[in-house]
Amino acid sequence: MLQKPYLKIFSAKYSSYISWLLTLRYIIKNRGHKTFGSQEVIKALDFYRLSWKSGLQDQLMAARLINQIKVGLAPSKSPLKLTRIGPQHDAGYYSHEFNAPLFMISGGAGKNIDFELHFAQRNASVVIYDPTVASLPAFHQNIIHKKFFLGSANSADKKVLSYQEMLSIEKINLSNYSINILKLDIEGSELFFLGKENCSLDMFDEIIIEIHNLYRILDSDFRGNLAILLSNLLHRHIPVMTNANNNGVKFCIGDNTCPEVIEVTLLHKKYFLRGINRDFEVPSPMTNNIERIGISF
């Protein structure tokens, strides 16, 4: 007769297996759809590999960290008004309308910079870090495009800047403005940028971040970086909006489910010392891809 721990790990792996079989079925069924492609299949197979390779300890620690994410990133009511800025779906984010001179560092531009343009058109100074595009899709005199990746301090690639290197470059801007915003949508590099070591985010009034590839939570190295990232984010900031990005998928470890990609807006704790304005409603999360089923968090 199997002992209870073995039953537990078998149940966890079986649940993950069934969950991702259903995901694969959905992907294959919709293969002709423009929003589905080989990346979903690759990630599903990668999760299978991690799931069956992992032991009981990895399964339990992953489940525990998922619970910590859900508790830690559960949004509180913001004392300031939150507004959806940019597109109403993908490439748009919830942010605050600050009434002061503002500086924004934006990691990741892609094909849509409506979010950054919103602030630039209101006299904010914006720096976009993204070497994957030759030029930005729109020009504005208040936006500077720098072709550097944001990533690990240990990278040998001269085009990759660590968090501390980026702070050193932007030190004057960060000190010249009364409001600073950090927005990161860097497709998984956020774990290397903010998850390799303890780093202070105290100079940022607001942080908007997409956390990617959570299906890799069974990998111990990924889990360690994710825990550091979470600690860095929550040390001086409070989540005010958390949204499951349905461009990813939901995966399952035992009884714990988690989206592959999470979007979070965090506000510095100093704003909460002034009390919460009860007149502001808590906005509902948006569906990133209207052609896919929504994912709850």
C-alpha positions in Angstrom: 0.0 0.0 0.0 1.3 3.4 -0.9 2.2 5.7 1.9 0.3 9.1 2.2 3.2 11.2 0.8 3.3 9.1 -2.3 -0.4 9.3 -2.7 -0.1 13.1 -2.4 2.6 13.5 -5.0 0.8 11.0 -7.3 -2.4 13.1 -6.9 -0.5 16.3 -7.6 1.2 15.0 -10.8 -2.0 13.4 -12.0 -3.9 16.6 -11.5 -1.2 18.6 -13.4 -1.2 16.0 -16.2 -5.0 16.2 -16.6 -4.9 20.0 -16.5 -2.3 20.2 -19.2 -3.9 17.5 -21.4 -7.0 19.7 -21.4 -4.9 22.7 -22.3 -3.2 20.8 -25.2 -6.6 19.6 -26.4 -7.8 23.3 -26.4 -4.7 24.4 -28.2 -4.9 21.7 -30.9 -8.6 22.2 -31.4 -7.9 25.9 -32.1 -4.6 25.5 -34.0 -6.1 27.5 -36.9 -6.7 30.4 -34.6 -4.2 33.3 -34.9 -3.7 33.5 -31.1 -2.5 29.9 -30.7 0.8 28.6 -31.8 3.8 26.4 -31.1 4.8 28.3 -28.0 1.8 27.0 -26.1 2.6 23.4 -27.0 6.3 23.9 -26.1 5.3 25.3 -22.7 2.9 22.5 -22.0 5.6 19.9 -22.8 8.1 21.8 -20.6 5.6 21.7 -17.8 5.1 17.9 -18.2 8.9 17.5 -18.1 9.2 19.5 -14.9 6.2 17.9 -13.3 7.3 14.3 -13.8 10.9 15.1 -13.0 10.1 16.9 -9.7 9.9 15.2 -6.4 7.5 15.6 -3.5 9.6 18.4 -2.0 9.4 20.4 -5.3 5.7 19.8 -5.5 5.0 21.0 -2.0 7.3 24.0 -2.2 5.8 25.0 -5.5 2.3 24.7 -4.0 3.3 26.8 -1.0 4.8 29.5 -3.2 1.7 29.7 -5.3 -0.3 30.3 -2.1 2.2 33.0 -1.0 1.8 34.7 -4.4 -2.0 34.7 -4.1 -1.8 36.1 -0.6 1.0 38.5 -1.3 -0.3 39.9 -4.5 -4.0 40.1 -3.4 -4.8 43.8 -4.2 -5.7 46.3 -1.6 -7.9 49.3 -2.3 -5.7 52.2 -3.6 -5.8 55.5 -1.8 -5.4 57.1 -5.3 -7.6 56.7 -8.3 -6.6 53.8 -10.6 -7.2 54.3 -14.4 -6.9 51.9 -17.3 -4.2 53.5 -19.5 -3.4 52.5 -23.1 -5.5 49.8 -24.9 -8.4 48.4 -23.0 -7.0 44.9 -23.6 -3.4 43.8 -24.2 -0.7 46.4 -23.9 -2.8 48.5 -21.5 -2.2 48.7 -17.8 -3.8 50.1 -14.6 -2.0 53.1 -13.3 -2.5 56.2 -11.2 -3.0 59.7 -12.5 -0.3 61.5 -10.6 -0.5 65.3 -10.5 3.2 66.1 -10.4 6.2 66.1 -12.7 6.8 62.4 -13.6 9.6 60.2 -14.8 9.0 56.7 -16.2 11.3 53.8 -16.9 9.6 51.3 -19.2 11.1 48.0 -20.0 9.6 46.5 -23.1 7.9 48.4 -25.9 6.9 46.1 -28.7 4.3 47.2 -31.3 2.2 49.4 -29.0 3.4 52.3 -26.7 0.0 53.9 -26.1 0.7 53.5 -22.4 3.9 55.4 -22.5 2.5 58.0 -24.9 -0.3 58.8 -22.4 2.3 60.0 -19.9 4.6 61.6 -22.5 1.7 63.7 -23.8 1.2 65.0 -20.2 4.8 66.2 -20.1 6.3 63.2 -18.4 9.8 62.1 -19.3 9.8 58.5 -20.5 12.7 56.2 -21.2 11.9 52.9 -23.0 14.4 50.1 -22.8 13.9 47.6 -25.7 16.5 46.4 -28.2 14.0 44.1 -30.0 12.6 46.9 -32.1 14.6 49.0 -34.5 12.4 52.0 -33.8 9.4 52.8 -31.7 5.9 52.6 -33.4 5.3 56.3 -32.6 7.5 59.4 -32.0 7.2 61.8 -29.1 9.8 64.4 -28.0 9.4 63.2 -24.4 10.3 59.6 -25.1 13.8 58.2 -25.4 14.4 54.8 -26.8 17.5 52.9 -25.4 18.4 49.6 -27.1 19.4 47.6 -24.0 17.9 44.5 -22.4 17.1 44.6 -18.7 18.4 41.5 -17.1 21.1 39.8 -14.9 24.1 41.4 -13.3 26.1 38.4 -14.3 25.4 38.7 -18.0 28.5 38.9 -20.3 26.3 40.5 -23.0 27.1 44.2 -23.1 23.6 45.0 -24.3 22.2 43.7 -21.0 21.8 46.0 -18.0 21.3 44.9 -14.5 19.0 46.7 -12.1 21.9 48.5 -10.4 23.5 49.5 -13.8 20.2 50.9 -15.0 19.8 52.9 -11.7 23.2 54.3 -12.2 22.4 55.5 -15.8 19.0 57.0 -14.7 20.2 58.4 -11.4 19.9 62.1 -12.4 16.4 61.6 -13.8 15.2 59.6 -10.8 16.4 62.4 -8.5 15.1 65.3 -10.6 11.4 64.2 -10.6 9.0 64.0 -7.6 7.2 61.0 -9.1 9.0 57.9 -10.5 7.3 54.9 -12.2 8.8 51.6 -13.2 7.0 49.5 -15.8 8.3 46.1 -16.8 7.0 43.8 -19.5 10.2 42.1 -20.5 8.9 38.6 -21.2 10.5 36.7 -18.3 13.7 38.7 -17.8 12.1 40.3 -14.8 13.2 37.3 -12.8 16.9 38.1 -13.7 16.4 41.9 -13.4 14.7 41.9 -9.9 15.0 38.3 -8.7 18.7 37.7 -8.5 19.4 39.7 -5.4 17.7 41.9 -2.9 17.3 45.3 -4.4 15.6 48.5 -3.2 12.7 49.8 -5.2 12.0 52.6 -2.7 12.6 55.4 -5.3 9.6 54.2 -7.3 6.1 55.6 -6.4 4.5 53.0 -8.7 5.6 49.7 -10.2 3.7 48.0 -13.0 5.0 44.5 -13.8 4.2 41.4 -15.8 5.5 38.2 -14.2 5.9 35.5 -16.8 6.5 31.8 -17.1 5.0 30.8 -13.7 4.5 27.3 -15.1 8.2 26.8 -14.4 7.6 27.1 -10.6 8.5 23.4 -10.2 12.1 24.3 -11.0 14.0 25.1 -7.9 16.2 27.9 -9.4 13.1 29.6 -10.9 11.3 29.3 -7.6 14.2 30.9 -5.7 14.4 33.9 -8.1 10.6 34.3 -8.0 10.7 34.3 -4.2 13.3 37.1 -4.2 11.3 39.0 -6.9 8.2 38.8 -4.7 10.1 39.9 -1.6 11.6 42.9 -3.5 8.2 44.0 -4.8 6.4 43.8 -1.5 9.1 45.3 0.7 8.0 48.9 0.1 5.0 48.5 -2.1 1.4 47.3 -1.9 -0.5 45.6 -4.8 -3.6 47.6 -5.9 -4.4 45.6 -9.0 -3.6 42.0 -9.9 -4.8 40.5 -13.2 -4.3 37.1 -14.8 -3.1 37.6 -18.4 -5.1 35.2 -20.5 -2.5 35.3 -23.3 -1.0 32.6 -21.1 -2.7 29.6 -19.7 -3.7 28.3 -16.2 -1.8 25.4 -14.8 -2.4 23.1 -11.9 -0.2 21.6 -9.1 -2.4 19.4 -7.0 -5.3 21.6 -5.7 -3.4 24.8 -6.5 -4.0 26.6 -9.8 -2.1 29.6 -11.1 -2.0 31.6 -14.3 1.2 31.5 -16.4 1.3 35.3 -16.6 0.3 37.8 -13.9 0.1 41.6 -14.2 0.5 43.6 -11.0 0.3 47.3 -10.2 1.9 48.3 -6.9 1.9 51.6 -5.1 4.5 52.8 -2.5 3.4 52.3 1.1 3.9 56.0 1.9 0.6 56.8 0.1 -1.3 54.5 2.4 -0.2 56.6 5.4 -2.6 59.3 4.3 -5.6 57.0 4.5 -7.8 55.4 1.8 -10.3 57.4 -0.1 -13.4 55.3 -0.1 -14.9 57.3 -3.0 -12.6 55.4 -5.4 -14.0 52.1 -6.7 -11.8 49.0 -7.1 -11.6 48.5 -10.9 -12.2 45.0 -12.4 -9.3 43.2 -14.1 -9.4 43.4 -17.9 -9.3 40.5 -20.4 -6.0 40.8 -22.3 -7.1 38.7 -25.2 -10.8 39.0 -26.0 -10.6 35.9 -28.3 -9.6 33.6 -25.4 -11.3 32.4 -22.3 -10.7 34.7 -19.3 -8.5 33.4 -16.4 -9.2 34.3 -12.8 -6.6 34.8 -10.2 
